């Protein structure tokens, strides 16, 4: 019988992240020595589809309070730090609110040392020194706002990437609300999930009009909601995030695997998922989601 491993409470401060990549996909890993195994969320695993395979796992995980976590399997990852690759068997967990947790197995296997004073993660054998990004505590009553860092001019009926900054230090995923200020002058900034690194992120702004649109420097765009919740509140986090594309991906992938069962191989399942995803605007993530599709009867 598999032994149940405990996962520490990820709200212990200071929370530190390290920027990594796997097969060209960049994301932030929460450095958590209290977790014995390196963990990957189901949403991140979907992003890595085609680069990693899901294998059967006998690992059982539970939170510090004894609440069980649903393990979907294990996957072999080549985590890239700087110019070096570090292979590790990561456990894929359903409903994990962080993209990934760097556990004690990874840190000890390669002899990494965490230096909170210097805010660095370094490995003497490989001569690698990677900066750590600190995530400040986020009070529920605090509002995070987004500002444009620089002035950007967008041509008629075109789009441009705008570098934005939050009024708090934060790294991780966040939900950006649509900007009413830009919409009033013809700019479209849809409600979307963004990945923030040290308070900064890029956002695509569309100009719907026939004239040039100017995004002024330091303009207050809108509030933003960091998805940095207590790991014990998995059900609450999962419910709150169902309105975004990442959650919908997980729903459609589950639908694909449950429908196909043993009749389709992995390649066929991936093709079926891609077909469903191409019609993502038709699906509703929850009962309040009206979707983006416009249907009319003839």
N, C-alpha and C positions, 0 to 999 in steps of 0.2 A: 504493500500500500504506500502511495506517495505521501511524503511528509509535507504538511502545510507550512509554507514560508510566510513570514509576516512582512508587510509593506509598511514602512514608517509613514507618519503623518507628514504630507508634503507642505503643510502650512508652517512648519518650523522655520524661523528666520535665522540668518538671512538666506533667502532663496537665491541660488546662483545658477546661471545657465551658461552653456557653452555652445557656440555656433558650429555645426557639423554639416556634412553632406554625405548622402549615400546614392551612388549612381547618378550624380548630378542634381539630386533633389536636396535642397538646403532646408534645414530646420533647426530649432533650438532644443537642446537636451537639458533637462533639469538634473543637476548633479546631486545625487541623493545617496550618501554612504549608508543610510539606514535601510536601504533596499538591497537585499542580497543579490537579486538578478536584475539585469538590464531589461527594461520594459519598453514596449512599443504600442501605441494606441492603434485600434482597428482602423481609424481614419487615415493615419500615416501609412499603415500597411497597404491600404488601397491606392495611395499615391505612388507607392513603390511597386505596384502590380506590374509584372513583367521582368522585374529586376530581382525579385526574391520569391521563394516558394514557401507556402505554409506547410509545416510538418506537424505530426501528432506530438503532443506533449503530455507528460504525466505530472507536470508541475502543478501544485495547488497553491494558490495565493490568497491571502486574507489581509485586511487592514489591521492596524494595531488594535482596534476594538473587537476584532474577531469576525467582522463582516466579510463574507467571501467575495472574491473578484472572479469574474468569468474569464477563464483562460481559453483562447481560441486555438492556440498552438504555438509553435516556435518557428523562427525564421533565422537564417544565417545572413548577417549583415556585414558589410565592409565599411566601417565608419571612417570617414576621412577627416583628419585633423591636420590643418596646414597642408603639407604635401605628402603625408603618410597615411596609409590605410591600416586599420585595426579590425580584424575579423572578430566577431562575437556572436554567440547564439542568444538572440533576444526573445523574450516571451511576449506574444501578442495578446493584449488585454482589451476587452470590450469596455467602452465607456470611460477610458482614461482621459482626463481633461487636458493633460499635457501631451504634446506629440510623442515624447519619449523621456524615460528616466534612465540616467546613467547610474547603474548600480555598482555595488562593491566588487562584483565579479570582474567588471571591466577595469576598474581602477586598480585592483590588486594584480590582475593578470599581467598588466603592462607596466606596473610600478609607477603609476601616476601619483603625484603629490599635489594636494590642494592647499594653496597659500591664499587665505582670505585677506591677509594684510596687503599683499601685492595684487590681489584679485587675479590670480593666474592658476592655471592647471598645467603642470609641466612634468615631462618625463626625461630623466637624466640620460637613460640609455639611448633614447632616440634623439635627444637634444631638441625637444619640442617644447615650446612655451606658448600656451593658448590663453588669451584673456577671458576672464569670467565676467559675465554681466549680471548685476544684482537686480532682483525684482523687489521693489519696496512693497510693504504691506499695503493693501488696498481696503480702506474702510468702505462699507456698503453705502454710506451717505455721501461719499465723495464723488464728484462728477469729473470725468476726464474730458478734456477738450482738445480739439485738433486745429492746428494752425498751418498755413502754407509757409514754408521756409523761404522760398524765393518767388519773385514775380515770374509768371509764365503767361505767354501769349499763345492762344490756340486759334488756328485758322478756321475759316467758315466750314461747317459740317465736317469737322475732323476731331481728332482726339490727341491728348498729350498726357504724359506721365508727370504728376506733380509730387515733389518731395514734401512730405508733411512731418510735423513734429507734435507730440503730445505734451501736455503741461505736467506730466509726471514721468519719472524714470520707469520704464517697463520693457520687458522682452517676452514675447509669446504671441499667441493669437488674440485678436480683438475684433469686436463687431462694430463696424462704422455705420452710423446712421446717415441717411441721405442729407445732403446740404441744401437747405431751403434758400440760403443766400445766393448760391450759384444758380439754382433752378429758376429763380426770379429773373435772371438775366440771360437765360438760355443754356446754362451749363447743366449737364446731367451727371450726377454722382450717385449711383445706386447704392442701396443698403447692401453691404458686402462684408465678408470675412477677410481680414488683412493680417499679415504677419509682421509684428513690430520687433525691431532690433534696437535696443537702447533708446527707446522713445521715438524712433524714426521709422517711417515706412513710405513706400511709393503708392500712389493711387491714380487710377486712370480717370480723367475728366473728359467728357465729350461735349463738344460745342454743337448744338442742334440748329443754330441760326445761320443766316447767310452773311453775317458780319463777324469780325474778329472778336474773340472773347478774351478779356484780360483777367487773370487770377492775381489779385494784388498780394504783395508780400505781407506776411503776418495777418492775413485775413482769418477770422474765426470761422472755420468751416462747419463744425458740428460737434456734438459730443460723441464719445466712443466708449464702448463697454469692454474692458479687458476680461477675457475668459480665464481668469486666474482665481479659481474657487477652491474651497476646501475639498481635498480628495475624498473625504468621507461623504460628501454630498453628491455622489455620482448620479443618483436619479434626478436630483434638482438640476444639475449641470446638463444632463442629457436632455431633459425636457426643455430647458431654456435655449439649447442650441439646435433644436430640430428644424428651425426656420432657415438655416443656412445650408449651402450646398454640400458642405462636408458631411453633415448628418444625413442628408438625403443620399449621398453616395453609399453610406453604410447600410441604409435601408434597402436600397436597390440591390446591393451586393448580396445581402441576406436573402432577398427575394429570389435572386438568381440561383444561389446555391441550394435553397430549399426546394425550388421548383424543379431544378435539373436533377438533383440527387445523384444517382449513379449512372444516369443515362448519357451524360455529357462529360467529356474530358476537360482538363483545365483550360485548354486553348478555346474550346467551344463555349465554356462558361464565360471566359473573358470577352468573346465576341458578342454573346448575349447581353452581358452587362453594358458593353459599349453601345449596343443598340438601344437599350433602355435609357442610358444616360443621354443619348442624343435627343430624347423626348422629355428631358428633365422638367421643362417648363409646364408640362401637362400634369405632373404629379404634385400633390399637396403633402407637405411634411407633417402638418397637423390640421385640426378642424378649423383653425382660424386662418390658414394659409389659402388664399384664393388663387395662387399661382400667377404666372406671367402670361399665360396663353390667352388669346382673345378668340372666342368661338362665336360663330353666328350661324343661324339657320337660314337656308335659302328658301 
